[in-house]
Amino acid sequence: MNRTELEEKVKNFLIEDLEIDEDKIFPEAKLKDDMGIDSLDFVDIVVIVERNFGFKIKPEEMAGVDTYTKFCDYIESKIG
């Protein structure tokens, strides 16, 4: 899976599963401040990422992952 496909897959689950408006998803978008992702959404994200990408998110690895691009970078580093 290349980077474009990965970003499209992440964007799709954010829109479809978490009901985030597409216009709120852009490279520098803050997960909490811009997209409105809260701790309950994060529980869903853990399940969705495991289902779609085949690995479990470790909360300690998510420290500093605060934007859409950094989230995609994190997923890419785990599947790459």
Buried (B, 14 or more C-beta within 10 A) or exposed (E): EEEEEBBEBBBEBBBEBBEBEEEBBEEEBBBEEBBBBEEEBBEEBBEBBEEBBEEEBEEEEBEEBBBBBBBBBBBBEBEE
